[in-house]
């Protein structure tokens, strides 16, 4: 730190004589050491705060899906990057974001174009596609954290498992499909809403 300080002062040709003659024997030696320690600690502290702030913001961005795209952009992205992803179809009042950083998992968020400040909800739906049962089994699933779960067969091609304790999510299994689709909601839903949404599940084309 002191070396940098001295270099800057040399550039301006205003270097103080105390800095020029800086030696261990100098009476201000301990003062310089103390100032250097304080400045170093301050820089480290600021750096940590910035890093923590960035981490917190990053988490919120992922959760809220700040980098929103249109339904057409989402479709193009899935096609271009060969992502195996399901959703509930386009909704004119919403925008979307997708997270596919984990291999075999595609996480699509439906986001309101106009934020509902009164409810505080960050998203409308979260539709997460697991490429196969092996990937599904390798992860912990909070939607099924309660023993109070039920399996409902909607038709010959579709069944869902719900957590009746919370009614905030459903797991859909589609006939002749290896994928497992999980739908999460920010608030409790009726069974009728869950069934209707399950019937809308389709792959993103």
C-alpha positions, 0 to 999 in steps of 0.5 A: 500500500505504501509503495503505491502511495509513494509511486503516486506522489512521485508522479505528482512530484509532491512526495512528502519527505517523510515518505521519501526517507521512510525507514524502520528507524524513522519515528513515524514507522509505526504510524505508517504500519498502522495506517497501512493495516487500517487501509488494507482492512478497509479494502478487504471489508469493502470487497467482502461487502460487495461480494456478499451483495453480488451473491444476494443479488444474483440469488434474487435474479435467479429466483425472480428471473430478472433477465426476462425473455418473450415466448418466441425467444424462449422457444428459439433458445430451447431449439438452438441449445437443444434443451429438453424443457416443458412448460404450460404454454405461452401466456400473453400477460407473462414473460419468461426466464430459463435456468439450465445450468444443471445438466438434465434439468431445465427450470422455466419461470413465468414472470408477471410483466408488471410486478404485483407489489401487493402480493410480493410474489416473484413468479407465477409458475415455476416449471422444472423439467427433469430429463429422466428418473435418474436425474430426478432421484439424484435431487431432493424435492421439497414439493414432496417433503410431507408424508401427506401426498396423493397421486391422482391419475388424470387420464391414461397419459397423465398422472400427478402427485401433490402435497396436500399439506401445502398445495403449492406444487405438483409432480407430473408423469407423462405416459411414454415420456422419460421426463418428470415435470414439477410445477411450483406455485408461490401460493397454495392452489386448488386441486382443480387449478393443479389438474388444469395446469397439468393438462397444459404441460407440453414440450417447448417447441 
